[in-house]
Amino acid sequence: MPTYLDEHRIDGVKADDVAKAHEADLAVQEKYGVSYRHYWVDEKEGKIWCLVDAPDKETANRVHQEAHGLVAAELHEVTEG
């Protein structure tokens, strides 16, 4: 299954809020055959990155949309090294 690194841009983002959104993703992901593995937050820059295994970009974003409505600004297919 492909792995993606997505990027969100949210001014004023707080790590506590991202943790809650990630929990919401975990609650929805199985329905779509997706696995959100890790996330990182840069509060100062207003950026969040998520590492996710998903059948495709659209399905990865569908989980975000259903879980909390915050879809990624960018998604990149990556290979772990």
Secondary structure, 3 states (H helix, E strand, C coil): CCEEEEEEECCCCCHHHHHHHHHHHHHHHHHHCCEEEEEEEECCCCEEEEEEECCCHHHHHHHHHHHCCCCCCEEEEECCC
